[in-house]
Amino acid sequence: MSRILPVQPILRIENLNKTYPGGLTALRSVNLEIQEGEIFALLGPNGAGKTTLIGIACGLVNATSGRVVAAGFDVKREARAARSLIGLVPQEIATDAFETVQAAARFSRGLFGKPADPAVIERVLRSLSLWDRRDTKIMTLSGGMKRRMMIAKALVHEPKILFLDEPSAGVDVELRRDMWQLVRGLRDSGVTIILTTHYIEEAEEMADRIGIINKGELMLVEDKSTLIRKLGRKELRLHLVQKLDAVPASLADYSLTLADDGMTLVFTFANDEQRAMITALLRELTRAGIDFRDLETRQSSLEDIFVSLVRGQA
């Protein structure tokens, strides 16, 4: 079921450009609006500009030109107000190893000028399964727990916008799914989530909308289901009784391909008009004396679309 989102964006990125002193252009005219209460996934290969974009949005990196507005505050001109509304979980785990979990959370809240509030600290730590370890030194935590601690430090000042830079990099599948559940819970509590990821299934599982960035350019931004419907293709795969060495000439109009060493006949279609050709195709197969034991349809995944777009820009 689609979520009804407010009209006013909570994060607005306007004509953002970034060129580093050495001449590397990391971002090229990026424009993007994020709506309050959504999970937005930014996909792209290494070096695409994802981390630079997050750094600028969080006020940690200066843009060459353009601006970012968070909940009405310009992140450069009104840095303090904007930063107080933003939480960031960086890709690298960086914590004071000798602090306890609870002390680190208290300190992070204080950094943003927030008054001490034990109830908030407890709520955040409990939501991350860290409350029972509140008196444990961070250095003794597992890698997965340290990553949870990074999220806790980003949440204790109660931000409206949370950036997650590769949140499940280097964690096992079970912990990754726990983190997906956590992110959904944060969204349900009113936090807007922007995440970058290398894991296509992460975006496909969680995101409301998806952006694909490559070589510093935002290639597209689309609702997830719309993206798959518009750019995804479907396949009819016919598993044959006998191997074919080549597609018969009588079937040339259907642009069929062979797979599985000639044991599977594949018909690819992208719209209703092409789908309607399936009935005629099955009749032609009977006339050609080609028998099949099973058939299945398969739609392109988000990964197929991502790879296709990035290759097209290479």
ABEGO torsion letter per residue (X at the ends): XBBBBBABBABBBBGBBBBBAAGBBABBGBBBBBBBGBBBBBBEBBGAGAAAAAAAAAGABBBABEBBBBGGBBAAABAAAAAAABBBBBABBBBBAABBAAAAAAAAAAAAGBBBBAAAAAAAAAAAGAAAAAABBAAABBAAAAAAAAAAAAAAAGBABBBBBGAABGBBAAAAAAAAAAAAAAAAAGBBBBBBBABAAAAAAABABBBBBBGGBBABBBBAAAAAAAABBBBBBBBBABBBABBBAAAAAAGBBBBGGGABBBBBBABAAAAAAAAAAAAAAAAAGBBBABBBBBBBBAAAAAAAAAAAAX
